[in-house]
Amino acid sequence: MRPFWNSNTQYHRLVLDALPPGASRVLDVGCGDGILSAELAEAGVPQVVALDADRPVLDRARRRHEGRGIEWLQGDVHTAAFEHESFDAVVSVAALHHMDAARSLVRFAQLVRPGGTVVVVGLAANAWFDIPAAAVAIVSREVLSLVHGRWEHSAPECWPPPLTYREMKALSARTLPGVRYRRHLLARYSLVWRKPRRTN
């Protein structure tokens, strides 16, 4: 059984693999219980900034991962005093549906340096044509839960998500030109976007 396994942590490896080589400062937006932030630190990222709006969940994350050198911040990504282009990557798992997605993706893009990466793993609502995929996701999640054991996170939930998968795909393409959108087995999608480098 894997510790801290659920449908969100299943895709943490995807986030870690999408980081730009040598990433030294990464922002985890909507860090929740801090599992991904801790994995970023374990992967060798020297500066991990973990941001969440919910004080109780942030306090629990800080206690759970004490001593890892993570900077824990309570706040909103839109109002936090971050300089533009001050992170090598901005990552977010299961948090974008709590926010205005278009505005937040623009903000994420502002915060990454040229050559940096925005990585999102998110949830979306099912339209009628998504029902078969949703059924497969439910069965797959139950099977994997038996294999790994399912960990229940303590962060607040927001359900249903405001946008469907199709809407999220279209929105991300408009907001982050060149973004790579993928739909995943366990009722999640991912967005991976590399900020273009400046040309002289």
Beta strands, then each sheet from edge to edge (+ up, - down):
strand 1: 25-29
strand 2: 47-52
strand 3: 71-74
strand 4: 87-93
strand 5: 112-122
strand 6: 180-184
strand 7: 188-194
sheet 1: 3+ 2+ 1+ 4+ 5+ 7- 6+
end
